[in-house]
Amino acid sequence: MDTVDFVIPHMGRPEMLVATVASVLAQTGVDRVASITVVTKNHSPLDIEAHEKLHVVYAPEASSISDQRNRGVALGQAPLIAFLDADIQLAVDWLQTCAEQLAQKPSRLLVSAMQKPSANAGRVEQLRTALSNVSLDETVQFLPGRNLLVKRSAHNAVGGFPGHLKTCEDYYYTEKLSRLGELYYTSRTEYIHLGEDKTLRQTFTKEIWRSEYNLRSLSGRTVPLREWPSILLPFWMLLAFIVLLTGFYSRMALAAGIFMLLTPSILYSARLYLKPSNNLPFHFLLLFYLVYFLARTAGTVMGIRLMLKRTFAE
């Protein structure tokens, strides 16, 4: 059976990192774990219990999470690599199940597990978990980087994670992998995202940050048709704001701006509300998507500003 190198980039919230490492060491197939490499941007020593398989690399100068992951990979040799975020609690059968799923087809290069809400999850966490699990037990084109079991040969073939991206690097990386083989999202095992958004305020703040590199991540990868609405929506929302501002001089413009602002949130909320798995009220879905799209708009605008600043600097 192939062994696995676990790579965990880290910055802040050490208590969640401790839980992540503990969940790796609690795996049913822990004998297959060759190493657990934590690449941290912290300057001070981490308060984490020593273990023969655990290696902590201090890299405060690391330029991005991609840089951290690539450094961690370079220190291992196992045929399989498990990429985890530093706030992930794996189910005890995660490694065994994902490895079995990975071995089912020679063309399968990567397996990721479904998300499970924490025991006392509120509405925001429940909703984010549901959105994460929209596509299960099927081949996908890209995946978030929270929990990925990937063949080292495939990782090397795509050149690792993209160093030019500070966010959206996981979508860029997994999309490149999908050109070489199959990415599979399984419901047979699971994880809890300990750092998942708990409030709408957290969603708003994090989505601004996550969206800053959305446009830069489009370069060099194939963008599927279903992804285009989320790419274009920030520009729609920006146009809605401009129309809304002209509403000071025209009631018709005010009505049009409000309509444009609310329409995407209404459509996305209705789609999720009608799913059998949904148990959240429509008004909450509408509020969530309004906050979500406004944050993505702000993040995209900031991303454009960064791109222009970099272009003029060159």
N, C-alpha and C positions, 0 to 999 in steps of 0.2 A: 504494500500500500504506500502511495506517495506521501512524503512528509510535507509539512506546511510551515512557511515563515509568516508570522503575523507582523504587520507593520501598522503602527498607530501614531499619526501625527498629533501633537499636543500643544496647547497653549491655554493656561488658566484652568480653573475649576478642577483641581487635583483630586477631589473626592469622587468625581465621576470617572476619572481615569482609573482610580483604584478599583472601582466596581467593574469597569471594562476588563481590566487585566484579570480580576478574580473570576469573571465569567469565562475567560479563555482557559484558565487553569482548571476550571470545573467541568470541562468538556468530557463527554463520554470517551472520545478517542484522543485524550490528551497525550498519549504516547506518540501520536503522529505530529505533535507540535515540535518542530525543530528549534524555533526561537520566537521570542516576542520582543520586537524592537520598538521602543518608544523614542520618537524623535521630537524633543520638546524645544520650544522657543524660550522657556523659562531660564533665567540666569541662576536662580538659587536652586539647591538640590531638592528633588521631589521626595516627599515623605511617603514612600511606597515600599512595601516589604520586599526584601531581596529574594530572588529565586534563581536557580541555576539557568533557567531558560530565558530569563528577563534581562534585557540590555537597555539601558537608558543612554541616549545620545543627546548631549546638550548642544543645541545649534541656534542660539539667539539671533544669529546673523542670517538664518535661512530666509530666502526672499519670498517664499509662498508655501502653501500647503503642498503644492506639487513638488517643490524642492525637498520638503521634509519626507514625503513618501518615496521619492526617488533615492534619497540618501539611505533610507531604511532598507529598500530593496537591494541596494548594492552591497549591503553587509551580510546578506543571506545567500544560500545556494539551493534551497529546497525546490523541487519541481513545481510546487504550488505556492501561491502567495495569497494571504488573506489580508485585505485592506479593511481596517475598522476606523471609524471616528472615535475620539476619546471620550464619548459619552454614550456608548452602546453596551447594553447588557444582553448577551447572547443566551438563547435557550441552550440547555445542556447538550442537546443533540444537533446543534447547528453544524459543527464541523463534519460529523458523521453523515448527516443527511445531505448537506451541500456537496460533499465529496462523492457520494453515491450518485447524486443528480448530475454532477459534472462528468462522471465516468460512463453515463448511459449512452452518449454519442461521441464519436471521435471529433465531430465538427463543433461540439459544444466547448466554448472557451471560458465561459464565466457563469457563475450561479450566484444569485442574491436571494435572501430570504424576505418574507413579508414582515411588516411592522405590526407590533401588538401594543395597544395602549397600556399605560401603567395602571396600577390597581385603582387609583383615585383620580383618573383622568377627567378633566373638565371638558367643556364643550369644544374649546379651541383645539386641544390635543386630540380629542375624538375625531374632529373634522380633518385635521392634518393627517392623522393615521389613515382615515378612509381615503383621502386623496392619494396617499402613498400606495395604497393597495388596489388601485383601479384596475390594473392589469396583472392577473395572477395565473400561474401555471401555463405560461405561454412565452414565446420568444418575443423579445423587445429590442428596440433599436438603441436605447440608452438607459442608464440607471444612475441614481445618486450614489455617492461613494461611501455610504455609511457602513455597509457590510458586503464585501465582494470577495468571492473565492475565484481566483483566476490562474490559468496556467502561466508559468514563468516564461515559457517560450512565446506565448502570445503577447505578454507584456513587453518583452524585448523587441518583438516584431514591430510594435507601434511606437517604439522609442520612449516608453514610459509616459508619465503625466506631463502635460504642457507647461513649461516653465513661464510662459508669457501671460498666463492667466492666474489671477488671485482668487477668483470665484468662477463657477461654471466649469471648472477644470474636469470634474468627474463626468459631466455630460459629453464634453469634448473627447475625453479619453475612451469612454465606453462606446461612443459612436464609432470611433476609429476601430475598435475591437470588433464591432458588429460587421464591419466590411470583410473581416477575415473568417468569421465563424459565428456561432450562435451564442446569444446572451439569454439566460433563462431565469425567470422570476418565479420562485417556488412558494407554495403555501404549506409545504410539508414541515417547515420549521420556521422560527420567528426570532425577533429581537425586540427589545424595548429601547426607544430613543429617550434616554434619560434627560437629554437637553432639549427635548421638543418644546415648541412654543406653548406656553400656558395661558397667555393673555393676548388680546388683540394688539396691545401696545408692543409686545415682543414681536409679533408677526410683522407689524408695520416697520419696526426698526430693522429687523433682520432681512426683510424683503428688499429694502432699499439697498443694503449691502450686497445681497445676493444678485441684484439686478445690474449692478454697475458694469459687469463684464459680459452681459448678455450679447451685445452686438459684436464685441471682439471675439466671442466664442464661435461666431458663425463662420469666420474665415477658416478654411481648410477642412471643413466637414460638410457632409450631406445633411441638409435640413429637410426632414419629412414634412409632408403637407399639413399634418395635424399639429405641427409645432408653430406654423406661421401665425395662427390667430393670437397666440400668447406673445409673439414677437411684435406684431403690429398693434396690439391693443394699447400699449403705452402711448403711441402716437395718436390713436383715436381719442384717448382720455385727455391728452394734451390739447388736441383740437377742441374737445368739448369745453375745456377750461377757457380757451380763447373766445369761443362763442358765448360762454356764460358771462364773461367779462363785458361783452358788448351788450348784454342784457340790461345794463344800467341805462341804455338809451332806447331799447326796444323790448317790449314784452314778448314778442315773437321769438327774438333771439334768446331771451331768458328761458322760455319754454323749451326751445330747441336744445340749449345747452344742458338743461336738466335731463331731458330725454336721452341725449347722447351719453351723459355721465352715468345714468342708471341702467341703460339697456344691456351692456355686457354683464353686469352683476346679476340682473334679472334672469338673463338667458342661462348663465352658468349655474345659478342657484336652482332654477327650475330643473335643469338636467340632473343635478345631484339629488334634489328633493324627490324625484320620481324613481330613483334607484331603490330596489327592495331592501338593500342593506342600510339605507339612511334612517336615522331615528332622531334627527335634529329638526327643529321648526324652521319654516321657510324664512321668517324674519331674521333669524340668526345667520342663516346662510347668506342672505342678502347683505347683511352688515359685514360679514367676514369678507365677502368678495369685493365689496366697495373699498374696504381698508386695504385688501390685498392688491387691487389694481392701482389704487392711488400710490401705494408704496413702490410698485414696479415702475410706475411712471416717473416718480421722483428719482429712483435708482437709475433708470435709463437716461434721464436728462443729465445726471451727474456723470454717468459713463461717457456720454457724448462730450461733455466738458473736458473730461480727462483725456479723451482721444484727441480733441482739438488742441489741448495744451501740449500734449506730447508731440503732435505733428508740427506745431509752430516752433517748439523747442529744437526740433531736428533741423 
